[in-house]
Amino acid sequence: MVRHFKGEKPVRDLKIPDQRHPEKAHKPDNAQPKKPDWIRVKAPTSEGYKKTRDILREKKLVTVCEEAGCPNVGECWSQGHATMMIMGEICTRGCSFCNIATGKPNALDSFEPGRVAHAVAELGLKHVVITSVDRDDLEDGGAEHFAQTIRAIRHRAPDTTIEILTPDFLKCPPEALAKVVAAKPDVFNHNLETVPGLYPTVRPGARYFHSLRLLQQVKELDPTIFTKSGIMVGLGEDRQGVHQVMDDMRAADVDFLTIGQYLQPTPKHHRVDRFVTPEEFKSYETTAFGKGFLMVSATPLTRSSYHAGDDFAQLRAARLEKLARG
C-alpha cells in the first residue's frame, strides 16, 4: 500500500519491495537457493552494533550496510565501522543485482557532509568508507558533494584516512572526476561488479570500458591515490572471464581487487548461478597476487568495504615494500 502524507502526493514506502524496486515488480521470480554453511552469519545483537546504529540514526545518515542488506553489518558495526551512503537512499539506476531503492531521488542535503564528518569523529574511525547512490539527475553526478564530504572529514577528523566508492559519472563532463580526485581521498574505489559479457543483464545502465577508463584516469590525475575495484562471482561468469577482468584492471593500474559471492536480495533480483567455494576464492586470490595487485580480498563474504581499515594498512605497506624493491 502506498502511504499518503497530509492529503498530498503519494509517498513511497521503501520497505515494500514493489515500491522499492518498481523496475523489477513485474519480472518473474527467480528461486533463491539455500545458502551453504560458509556464508551464513549471525544476527547483529552486540552493544557495539547498537551504539553505531544509534549514532547513525542521530545524525540522520544512510548506510549502504543497511540499504544493500550487507551480510557483514553485525561484525562491522560492532567495531564501529559503517560505510556511509551520501546523496540519499534512492538510486537513478536499476541494476539487477542491487537492493538499493530505484527512482527519482530527492534534492541534495547541503548539511550532509558536515553530519558525516561529525559521525566519523564521534565513532573515532581511523579509516572511513563513503559511497553513494548513482545520481544521473545531477550535472556532475554528485562529484562536488563527494568533494565537500572529503573536505569536511579532513577538517573534523584530520587523522582519519578516507576511502570513497563512487558511481561511474557516465553522463558527466570530465571535470566531475577531477573534482573528486582533487579532494585527495586516500583510496578511490569504483566497482566493475562483473565480467563485461554480463553487463546487459546485471548492470545495464553502465559501460564496462567506461568504468575501467575511470579507474585509469584517477591514476593519471593523481598517481599517489590508491585505486580499488571489485567484482561479484556467482552471477554466471566463468573462471576465464574473471581472469580477464583481473588483467584489464592491472592494465588500468588498479592496486586493490575485491571478489565476493553474489547473494540474491529478493526473488525479483538476478538469480544466483552458483555458490563459489572457499577453495576457488583462494585460487582467485593467488592468481590476482601473481598478476601484480598490491592487495587482494577474495572470500565468500568479501564486500567492497569489509575490513577496509585493516586492508588499507596492508595496502600502504605493500606499496612501500614495492618501492623499496624498485
C-alpha positions in Angstrom: 0.0 0.0 0.0 1.2 3.5 -0.8 1.2 5.9 2.1 -0.2 9.4 1.8 1.0 12.5 3.7 -1.5 15.2 4.6 -3.5 14.5 1.5 -0.7 15.3 -0.8 1.0 13.2 -3.4 1.7 9.5 -2.5 4.9 8.8 -0.5 6.8 5.7 -1.4 7.3 3.1 1.3 10.8 1.7 0.6 10.1 -1.3 2.8 7.6 -2.6 0.3 9.5 -4.5 -2.5 7.3 -3.3 -5.3 7.8 0.3 -4.3 11.5 -0.1 -3.5 12.1 -1.7 -6.9 9.4 -0.6 -9.3 11.5 -1.6 -12.3 11.6 -5.2 -11.0 8.0 -5.5 -9.8 6.7 -7.3 -13.0 9.7 -9.5 -13.5 9.3 -13.3 -12.9 10.6 -14.6 -9.6 14.0 -16.3 -9.5 14.3 -19.1 -7.0 16.6 -18.3 -4.1 18.8 -21.3 -3.3 19.7 -22.3 0.2 23.0 -20.7 1.3 25.9 -23.0 2.2 27.3 -23.1 5.7 30.3 -21.0 4.8 28.3 -17.8 4.1 25.9 -17.9 7.0 26.2 -15.1 9.6 24.7 -14.4 13.0 22.1 -11.7 13.6 23.6 -8.4 14.9 22.9 -8.0 18.7 26.1 -6.6 20.2 26.3 -3.4 22.2 28.9 -2.0 19.7 26.4 -2.6 17.0 23.7 -0.7 18.8 26.0 2.2 19.6 26.9 2.6 16.0 23.3 2.3 14.9 22.3 5.0 17.4 25.0 7.5 16.3 24.0 7.0 12.6 20.3 7.5 13.5 21.0 10.6 15.5 23.0 12.2 12.6 20.2 11.1 10.1 22.8 9.2 8.0 22.1 6.5 5.4 24.5 3.4 5.2 25.0 1.0 2.3 25.3 -1.6 5.0 21.5 -1.5 5.6 20.3 -0.4 2.2 22.1 -3.1 0.3 21.5 -5.7 3.0 25.2 -6.5 3.6 25.7 -9.8 5.5 28.6 -8.3 7.5 26.7 -5.5 9.1 26.7 -7.1 12.6 30.5 -7.7 12.6 31.4 -4.3 11.2 29.0 -2.2 13.3 30.1 -4.0 16.4 33.5 -2.5 15.8 32.1 1.0 15.0 32.7 0.6 11.2 30.0 1.7 8.9 30.0 2.6 5.2 28.1 5.8 4.9 26.0 6.4 1.8 25.6 10.0 0.7 23.2 11.8 -1.6 20.1 9.9 -0.4 18.8 6.4 -0.4 17.2 6.4 -3.9 19.3 5.5 -7.0 18.7 6.6 -10.6 19.8 3.2 -11.8 18.2 -0.2 -11.5 20.9 -2.9 -11.6 19.5 -6.4 -11.4 21.8 -7.4 -8.5 21.3 -4.4 -6.3 19.0 -3.9 -3.3 19.2 -0.1 -3.3 15.9 1.6 -4.0 15.3 2.8 -7.5 13.5 6.0 -8.6 13.8 9.8 -8.6 16.0 11.0 -5.8 15.4 14.0 -3.5 17.4 17.2 -3.7 20.9 17.1 -2.1 21.2 17.9 1.5 23.9 20.6 1.8 24.4 19.8 5.5 25.1 16.2 4.9 28.9 16.5 4.5 29.1 18.1 8.0 26.9 15.4 9.6 29.1 12.7 8.0 32.2 14.3 9.4 30.7 14.6 12.9 29.8 11.0 12.8 33.3 9.9 11.7 34.7 11.9 14.6 32.2 10.6 17.1 32.8 7.0 16.1 36.5 7.5 16.3 37.2 6.0 12.9 40.7 5.6 11.8 39.5 4.7 8.3 36.1 5.6 6.7 34.4 4.5 3.6 32.0 6.8 1.8 29.8 5.7 -1.0 26.7 6.9 -2.8 23.8 6.1 -5.0 24.0 6.9 -8.7 22.8 10.4 -9.3 22.3 10.7 -13.1 19.9 13.5 -12.4 22.8 15.8 -11.3 25.0 17.5 -13.9 28.2 16.4 -12.1 26.8 13.1 -10.8 27.3 14.4 -7.2 31.1 14.9 -7.6 31.1 18.2 -5.8 29.1 16.6 -2.9 31.7 13.9 -2.7 34.5 16.5 -2.6 32.7 18.5 0.1 32.3 15.4 2.2 36.0 14.5 1.9 37.0 18.1 2.9 34.6 18.1 5.9 36.1 14.8 7.2 39.6 16.2 6.7 38.6 19.2 8.8 36.8 17.4 11.5 38.9 14.2 11.7 42.3 15.0 10.2 43.9 11.7 11.2 41.2 9.6 9.5 42.1 8.0 6.2 39.3 8.3 3.6 38.1 5.7 1.1 35.4 6.6 -1.4 33.3 4.2 -3.5 31.9 6.2 -6.4 29.4 5.9 -9.2 30.8 5.9 -12.8 30.0 9.6 -13.6 28.9 8.2 -17.0 26.9 11.2 -18.1 29.2 13.8 -16.7 31.8 16.1 -18.1 35.5 15.2 -17.4 35.7 17.9 -14.7 33.4 15.8 -12.4 36.0 13.2 -11.8 38.7 15.8 -11.5 36.8 17.5 -8.7 36.7 14.3 -6.6 40.4 13.4 -7.3 41.4 17.0 -6.3 39.9 16.5 -2.9 42.5 13.7 -2.4 40.8 10.7 -0.9 43.3 8.1 0.2 41.6 5.3 -1.8 39.4 5.7 -4.9 37.1 2.7 -5.4 34.8 2.1 -8.3 33.5 -1.4 -8.8 33.3 -3.1 -12.1 30.9 -5.6 -10.5 31.0 -8.4 -13.1 32.5 -9.5 -16.3 31.8 -7.5 -19.5 29.6 -10.1 -21.1 27.1 -9.9 -18.2 26.7 -6.1 -18.2 23.5 -6.0 -20.3 21.6 -8.1 -17.7 23.5 -7.3 -14.5 24.5 -3.6 -14.9 22.5 -2.4 -17.9 22.9 1.4 -17.1 26.7 1.2 -17.0 29.5 0.6 -19.5 32.4 -1.8 -18.7 35.1 0.1 -20.6 34.0 3.4 -19.3 34.3 2.2 -15.7 37.7 0.7 -16.5 38.8 4.0 -18.0 37.5 5.9 -15.0 39.9 4.0 -12.7 42.8 4.6 -15.1 42.0 8.3 -15.2 42.2 8.5 -11.4 45.9 7.3 -11.6 46.6 9.7 -14.4 45.2 12.7 -12.4 47.0 11.7 -9.2 49.3 8.6 -9.1 49.5 8.8 -5.3 45.9 7.8 -4.8 45.3 4.1 -4.3 42.7 2.6 -6.7 40.4 -0.3 -5.9 37.8 -2.2 -7.7 35.7 -5.3 -7.1 33.5 -7.9 -8.7 30.9 -10.4 -7.6 31.0 -14.1 -8.6 28.1 -16.5 -8.8 26.3 -14.4 -11.4 27.0 -16.7 -14.4 30.6 -15.8 -15.2 33.4 -18.3 -15.8 36.9 -18.5 -14.4 38.5 -17.3 -17.7 36.2 -14.2 -17.6 37.3 -13.4 -14.0 41.0 -13.7 -15.0 40.4 -11.3 -18.0 38.8 -8.7 -15.6 42.0 -9.0 -13.4 44.2 -8.3 -16.5 42.0 -5.4 -17.5 42.2 -3.9 -14.0 46.0 -4.3 -13.9 46.3 -2.6 -17.3 44.4 0.3 -15.7 46.9 0.2 -12.8 44.3 -0.8 -10.2 46.1 -1.6 -6.9 43.4 -3.5 -4.9 41.0 -6.2 -6.0 38.0 -7.5 -4.1 36.0 -10.6 -5.1 32.9 -11.7 -3.2 29.9 -14.1 -3.6 26.8 -12.6 -5.1 23.8 -13.0 -2.8 20.3 -12.6 -4.2 18.4 -9.9 -2.2 14.8 -10.9 -3.3 13.2 -13.3 -5.9 12.9 -10.4 -8.3 16.7 -9.9 -8.4 19.3 -11.6 -10.7 19.4 -15.3 -9.8 22.4 -16.9 -8.1 24.1 -19.1 -10.7 26.1 -21.0 -8.1 27.9 -20.6 -4.7 31.6 -20.4 -5.3 33.6 -22.5 -2.8 36.2 -21.0 -0.4 38.9 -23.0 -2.3 38.0 -21.3 -5.6 38.2 -17.9 -3.9 41.6 -18.8 -2.6 42.6 -19.7 -6.1 41.4 -16.3 -7.4 43.4 -14.6 -4.6 46.6 -16.4 -5.6 46.1 -15.7 -9.2 45.5 -12.0 -8.6 48.6 -11.5 -6.4 50.5 -13.2 -9.2 49.2 -10.6 -11.7 50.6 -7.8 -9.6 47.8 -6.4 -7.3 49.2 -4.9 -4.2 46.2 -6.1 -2.2 43.5 -8.8 -2.8 40.5 -9.7 -0.7 38.7 -12.8 -2.2 36.3 -14.6 0.1 32.6 -15.6 0.0 31.8 -12.7 2.4 34.1 -10.1 0.9 32.4 -6.8 0.2 33.9 -3.5 -1.0 34.4 -2.1 2.5 34.7 -5.3 4.5 37.8 -4.9 6.8 38.7 -1.8 4.8 40.8 -0.2 7.5 43.0 -3.2 8.1 43.2 -3.7 4.3 44.3 -0.1 3.8 47.2 -0.6 6.3 48.3 -3.6 4.3 47.9 -1.8 1.0 50.1 1.1 2.1 52.7 -1.3 3.5 52.7 -3.3 0.2 53.3 -0.1 -1.8 56.3 0.9 0.4 57.7 -2.6 0.0 57.3 -2.4 -3.7 59.0 1.0 -3.9 61.9 -0.3 -1.7 62.4 -3.2 -4.1 62.3 -0.9 -7.1 
